[in-house]
Amino acid sequence: MENKRFCKRCLLQDIMPDEFIENMRIYLNGLDDEIKADENLYQERIRLCLDCDNLNEGICRLCGCFVEYRAAIKKRACPAIHSRW
């Protein structure tokens, strides 16, 4: 049986095939401006997620979301009891 290594504190863009990442970027770039977090907010949220112990292979272990998608929506918040963002 093959040993699979888990990537803690990795984003989808670090572990997924290029086709998936391109589709993710198309989706994120296509979000309406009124719901989309601006680039500075998005990058700050991603930075905080990368420092969080609940990030595992691009997925938040608290809610099961793909953090890159959640961080892109302005009115979303971190699901932790004491929200990181």
Number of C-alpha atoms within 10 A of each C-alpha: 3 4 5 6 7 10 13 16 19 17 20 19 16 13 14 12 10 11 8 13 15 12 11 16 13 11 11 16 12 10 13 10 11 10 12 19 21 13 10 9 16 18 15 13 21 19 11 12 25 18 13 14 11 18 22 21 21 25 21 22 16 12 12 13 15 17 23 22 17 18 23 22 20 15 11 14 13 18 15 13 7 7 8 13 15
